[in-house]
Amino acid sequence: MIAAMPAASHSPWRHLPNAISMLRVLLVAPIGWLLWHRQWSGALTLVAVAGVSDGLDGFLARHYGWQSRLGGMLDAMADKLLLVSCFVILAWLGEAPVWLTAIVCGRDLLIATGALLWRILIGRIYPQPSLLSKACTLMQILYLLAVLLALARWPALDARPLVWLVAALCAASGVDYLLRWSHRAWHTLRP
């Protein structure tokens, strides 16, 4: 069953997490432009801002009870747009493995397709990222930061070992989503 959303606080600041998520959506275009033009330092800065804002909006929403259905959807959309666009552009430029990009995009396509099918067949969906999904997103952000640090010629850790961790977390998270939401759909649709 789908969990009910907690009642949101009536604070004038309750929309701040949504605004931060929207900022991440708006950062996708400039980050993409900077990556495409190989402006690694600028892209690194904006990806770091996006990564920090991802943690900040979630913390604020949970800590102050400012969670909302819109916020959950904005957060998921911001993550997917940012990460997929960064991986695709870096792979196109030869700076990230194509096979890893295919796994990242495949996972997100699986999740988006599942959400669309849920909406069509069952009804409203309330995003509920698992701990595994959050770890996957965090690792993708750390991988991108490591790649951009190396490209910007900053002292950095080698991003290559992170490739396998990102791939494993994406695969595990995709399977987890498929199994959990299929199980929920089965129990929801069953007479």
C-alpha positions in Angstrom: 0.0 0.0 0.0 1.1 3.6 -0.5 1.8 5.5 2.6 -0.1 8.7 3.3 1.8 11.9 3.1 2.4 13.7 6.4 0.6 16.9 7.0 2.7 19.8 5.9 3.5 22.6 8.3 1.9 26.0 7.7 5.1 27.9 7.9 5.8 30.5 5.2 9.1 28.6 4.6 7.3 25.3 3.8 7.8 25.8 0.1 11.6 26.2 0.4 12.4 22.6 -0.4 10.3 22.8 -3.6 12.1 26.0 -4.5 15.5 24.3 -4.0 14.4 21.4 -6.1 13.3 23.8 -8.8 16.7 25.5 -8.7 18.2 22.1 -9.5 15.9 21.7 -12.5 17.0 25.2 -13.7 20.7 24.3 -13.2 20.4 21.4 -15.8 20.7 23.7 -18.8 23.7 25.7 -17.7 25.5 22.6 -16.5 24.8 20.9 -19.8 26.1 23.9 -21.7 29.3 24.0 -19.6 29.9 20.3 -20.1 29.3 20.5 -23.8 31.8 23.3 -24.1 34.3 21.5 -21.8 34.1 24.3 -19.2 35.0 21.7 -16.5 35.5 24.1 -13.5 32.2 25.9 -14.1 30.4 22.6 -14.5 32.1 21.2 -11.4 30.9 24.2 -9.3 27.3 23.9 -10.5 27.2 20.1 -10.1 28.5 20.6 -6.5 25.8 23.2 -5.8 23.2 20.8 -7.2 24.6 17.9 -5.1 24.5 20.0 -1.9 21.0 21.3 -2.7 19.8 17.7 -3.2 20.7 16.9 0.4 19.5 20.2 1.7 16.0 20.1 0.3 15.5 16.6 1.6 16.8 17.5 5.0 14.5 20.6 5.3 11.5 18.7 4.1 11.9 15.8 6.5 13.2 17.9 9.5 10.4 20.5 9.4 7.6 18.4 8.0 7.5 20.3 4.8 7.1 17.2 2.6 4.6 17.3 -0.2 3.6 15.2 -3.2 4.8 18.0 -5.5 8.2 18.2 -3.6 8.7 14.5 -4.0 8.0 14.7 -7.7 10.2 17.8 -8.2 13.1 16.2 -6.3 12.9 13.0 -8.4 12.6 15.0 -11.7 15.5 17.2 -10.8 17.7 14.3 -9.9 16.9 12.4 -13.1 17.2 15.4 -15.5 20.5 16.4 -13.9 22.2 13.0 -13.7 21.0 11.7 -17.0 22.0 14.8 -18.9 25.5 14.9 -17.2 26.1 11.2 -18.0 24.9 11.4 -21.6 27.0 14.5 -22.4 30.1 13.1 -20.7 29.7 9.8 -22.5 29.2 11.6 -25.8 32.4 13.6 -25.2 34.2 10.3 -24.3 34.7 11.3 -20.6 32.4 8.6 -19.1 31.9 5.0 -20.1 29.0 4.5 -22.6 28.0 1.2 -20.9 27.7 3.0 -17.5 25.6 5.7 -19.0 23.3 3.1 -20.5 22.9 1.5 -17.1 22.2 4.9 -15.4 19.7 5.8 -18.2 18.1 2.4 -18.2 17.4 2.5 -14.5 15.8 5.9 -14.8 13.8 4.8 -17.8 12.6 1.8 -15.9 11.5 4.0 -12.9 9.8 6.6 -15.2 8.0 3.9 -17.2 6.9 2.2 -13.9 5.6 5.5 -12.6 3.7 6.2 -15.8 2.1 2.7 -15.8 1.2 3.1 -12.1 -0.5 6.5 -12.9 -2.4 5.0 -15.8 -3.4 1.7 -14.2 -3.8 2.5 -10.6 -3.8 6.3 -9.9 -1.8 8.8 -8.0 1.7 8.0 -7.1 3.7 9.3 -4.1 7.4 9.1 -4.7 9.0 7.0 -2.0 12.7 6.6 -2.7 14.4 3.7 -0.9 17.6 3.9 1.0 19.2 2.0 -1.9 17.9 4.6 -4.4 19.3 7.4 -2.3 22.7 5.7 -2.1 22.6 5.2 -5.9 21.9 9.0 -6.5 24.6 10.0 -4.0 27.1 7.7 -5.7 26.2 9.1 -9.1 26.8 12.6 -7.9 30.1 11.7 -6.3 31.2 9.9 -9.5 30.4 13.0 -11.5 32.2 15.2 -9.1 35.3 12.9 -9.2 35.2 13.0 -13.0 34.9 16.7 -13.2 37.6 17.2 -10.5 40.0 15.2 -12.7 38.9 17.1 -15.9 39.3 20.4 -14.1 42.8 19.3 -13.1 42.1 19.5 -9.4 43.7 17.0 -7.1 41.1 14.3 -7.0 40.5 10.6 -6.3 40.5 8.3 -9.2 36.9 8.0 -10.5 37.5 4.6 -12.1 36.8 2.5 -8.9 33.5 4.4 -8.5 32.3 3.2 -12.0 31.7 -0.3 -10.6 30.0 1.0 -7.5 27.7 3.2 -9.5 26.9 0.4 -11.9 26.1 -2.0 -9.1 24.0 0.5 -7.2 22.0 1.4 -10.3 21.4 -2.3 -11.2 20.4 -3.1 -7.6 18.2 -0.1 -7.2 16.5 -0.8 -10.6 15.7 -4.3 -9.5 14.6 -3.1 -6.1 12.1 -0.6 -7.7 10.8 -3.3 -10.1 10.2 -5.8 -7.3 8.7 -3.4 -4.7 6.4 -1.6 -7.0 5.3 -4.8 -8.9 4.4 -6.3 -5.5 2.4 -3.1 -4.5 0.7 -3.1 -7.9 -0.2 -6.8 -7.6 -1.8 -6.2 -4.1 -3.5 -3.0 -5.2 -5.1 -4.4 -8.4 -5.9 -7.9 -7.1 -9.7 -8.3 -6.4 
